Amino acid sequence: MIDRPLTLMAVHAHPDDEATGTGGVLARYAAEGIRTVLVTCTDGGCGDGPGGVKPGDPGHDPGAVALMRRQELKASCEALKISDLEMLDYADSGMMGWPSNDAPGSFWQTPVAEGAARLVELMRHYRPDVVVTYDENGFYGHPDHIQAHRITMAALEMTDLAPKVYWTTMPRSGMQRFGEIMREFGEDMPEPDPAEAAALAEIGLPDDEITTWVDTTAFSGQKFDALAAHASQGENIFFLKMGKERFGELMGMETFVRVKDATGAAVPENDLFAGLR
């Protein structure tokens, strides 16, 4: 046990990722008096612009989008009561295969060692007891998520810290349920082609491989408000269509796989800080 405030550090790719994947744990642990540190790696400039203007379309201004998303991120942090926000401000790389992947200064083009060195400075400053990021595929293959994973794992090797380390995931049973929920709310889901279907089938993990199930139902209202703060981004609108009560019923469990641990806490566990308090 330690005699300083416990600290959670979440390393995410874009503004809004903090809410979708870890909004519940960030709100829950903040309420429990744990210091919550959010590191957002990119500026989100490849997101939707005002009115839903897509990257590459006339009128899409990445700089203006990044500024708007910075303000949304700050509002999300207020909703989740995040203690500290750190922005690395790399240029958003866009989805895999977009021309923006190759743009100078994009996160995808940044040497891992460079990004990791910046993250090491933050880790040494905050000394996190728990670090959360994505798996090696960035959960669903987004280049910035993959790069966030790479710099996080590299940074951990460059420090003398030994935090518990988690990757976000979803139970495959939950992925199936998610499709049913989308149909419930009238979302038009075209049948994926065989390659897409195979890729979707690999997202998440079998339920018995998930080490950590954290009940954040009591904080789902804050998570909903954090997503609402990012309402400029079309992919969040689906969640907001649910309404706060239904959202809480369906999105109250956040799941992780534990990949580094020095506490010996038994798994499965229901607390990222099991063995630390």
N, C-alpha and C positions, 0 to 999 in steps of 0.2 A: 504494500500500500504506500501511497505517496502523500506528502504533506503540502502539495500545492494544488490549485484547482485543476481538475481533469480537463482535457482539451480534445475536441473532435475536429479534425481537418478533412474537409471534403474537397477533392480536386475534380472540377468539372470543365467541360469544353466550352460551353456557350452560356450566355444569359438564358435562363429558363430551365436548363438541365438540373439546377439545384432543386427546383420545385418538383419536377416530374419523378426523379429517381430517389431523392433523399429528403424531400420536404418534410415528411413525417418525422424522421429521426432528428433532423435539425431543430424542428420545433419542440419535440419531446425533450431532447437533452438540454436545450436552452432553458426550458421550464424547470428542469432538475438542477439547474445551477452550474451546468457544464459549459465551459467556453466553447463556442462554435465558430470555426474559422472556415470561410468559403474562399477557395482559390478558383477564379474563372479565367481560363486560359486565353480565350479569344474575344474579339469585340462584337461578334454576332452580326457582322456587316453583310453576310450572305443570307440573312433572314428576310422575311417579307417587309416591304416598305409600307407607308401609309396607304390605306385602301387595298391592301393585299397585293401590291405590285411585286412581282417576282424578280429575283436576280436575273439580269440580262435583258429584262423588258425595258422599254422606254420609260424614263422617269425614275428608275431605281438608282438611288444614290447610296452606295455602301457607307460613306461617311455619315450621312444623315441617319441612316438606319442604325449604325453603331451608337450614335449619340442618343437616339430614342431608346435603344435597348439598354444602355447604361442607366437611364432614368428608371426604366421598368425593373431592372435588376435591383436597384436601390430600394424600390418599393417592395419587391419580393422579400428582400432581406429584412425590412421592417416588419412584414407580416410574419416571418418565421423567427423573429427576434435573434437574428444572427449577430454574434458579437463583433466579428471582424470580417470585412470584405477586402480581398486582395485581387486585383485585376492584372494579369500579365499582358493583356492588350495586343496579343498577336492577331494578325488579320485572319478572319474566318476563312477556312479553306473550301467551304461548300461541300456538297455531297460528293462521294467518290466518283471520279470520272469527269467532274466539272473542270473547265479551264482554270478556274480559280485555284485548283489544287497546286498548279505550277507557278502561281504568282510569287514574285520575290517578296519576302516578308510574311508569307502565309505560314500558319502554324505547321502545316504539313511539310513545308520546305525548311523549317527551322531544325538545325542539328539537335538531336536528342540531348547531347551533352550540354548545349547552350541552355535549353529550356530547363534541364535538370539542375544546372548550377543555380539558376534563379530560384527554383523551388527549394533547393537545399538551404538557401538563405532564410526563406520563410519557415522551413521546418526547424532550423536552429533557433530562430526567434521565438516561435510559438511552442516548440517541443511537444507535438501532439502525442497523446496516448493511444489514439485511434485514428487511422487514415482510411478514407474511403475513396475509391475511384472505380474505373471500369475494368473489365477483363481485357485480354490481349486483342480481342476483336472489337473492342469499343462497344460491346453489347450487340450492336447491329451493323457494324462495318463502316461507320462514319470515320473519315480520316482524322478529324480532330479528336474524336473520342479515343481512337487508337493511339494518337500521339500523346494525349493526356495520360493514358495508361503507361506509355513508354517512359515519359519523363518522371512520372511518380515513382515507378519501380526503380529507375536509375538513381533518382535522388535518394531513395531509401538506402541504397547500397553505398552512397557517398557520405552518410552521416553515422554517428555512433548511437543513434536512437534505435529503440527496439519496440515500436508501437505494434499494437494489433493492426493488421491490414486486411481490408475487406474489398471485394469487388461486388458491385451491384449486379443483381440478376433477377430473373423472374422464374417461378415454377412453370414448367411446361403445361401443367394442368391449368394454371392461371392464364397462360397465353390462349388456350382454347376457350376459356371462359370470356376472355377479353373480346374475341370475335363475336361471341353470342351477345355480349353487352352492346357492341357497336350496332349490331342488327336491331337490338331492342330499341335503340335510340334513332333508328331510321337511317343509319349511315349506309351508303351504297358501297358495297365491297365487291368489286369484280373478282372473278375467279383468277388467282395467280397462275402464271404459266408454270410448267413443271420445275424449271430452274428456280423461280421465285419461291415456289412452294417448298422445295428442298431447303432453301436458305432460311425460310421462316421457321421450318421445323427444327432448325439447329439453334434458334434463339432461346436463351434461357437454359435451364437445367432440369433434369428429372427431379421430382420433389425430394427424393431421398438423398440427393447430392447437395442440397442446400443446407448449409450449416447453421444459418442464423435467421430467425423469423421474429421480427420486431413489431409488436402491436402498437400502431400509432393512431388507432381509431379516434382517440380523444383529441387528437391534434389535426384531424382531417379538415376541419374548418379553416385552420391557418394555412394548410397546404392548398386548399381550394383558393383562398385569397391570394396566395403567392402565384398560382397559375393565372388567376385573373389579372394580376399585375402585368403579365406578359401577353395580354389579349391581342396585341398586334400580330402575334404569330399564329397563323391559321391552324397549325397542328394542335394548339391548345384549346381551340374552340370546342372540339368534341367533348373534352372533359367538363367544360363549363356548361354544356348543354344538359348535363346530368342534373344540375342543381346541387346545392351543398349537401342536402340530406342524403340523396342517393349516392353521391360521390363518396361520402363517408362510409356508407354501407359496403361499397364495392372496392374502395381503394385504401382500406385501413391497415393493411399489412405490408410492410416493406421487407424485402428478402435479400440476403447477401451470402456470399461464400467467403469463408475465412481462409486467408492464404498465408498469413504470418501470425505467429502467436508465441509469446514467451510466458504466458500465465498458466498454461495447463488447464484452462477452463474447459469443462466437458462440452461436447457438441452432440446433438443440436442444442443451441442456446437461444435465448429470447432477449438478449441484451448485448449490445456492442461492447459494453464496459464490464461484462462478466469477467471476474478474476481480478479486476482493478479496483473494486470497492466492496 
